[in-house]
Amino acid sequence: MTNKALDYCALTIAIIGAVNWGLIGLFGFNLVSFLFGSVSWISRIIYGLVGISGLYLLSFYGHTSSAANAE
């Protein structure tokens, strides 16, 4: 039993985090800090959500391997 809305929300947040890290790595530009400030509580919440989403998405490894075994 999966929750598609939660899956898509977590995936979207993780993609936003990945794009931000790509910008940091390639150009030294932190989009979250630019938009919300470097030490603001909003930026800390965004970073926390990205981390939680990444941890949640670790469960996809179990879904992927069980789906492949079912075929």
Secondary structure as UniProt FT lines:
FT   HELIX           4..27
FT   HELIX           31..36
FT   HELIX           41..57
FT   TURN            58..59
FT   HELIX           60..70
//
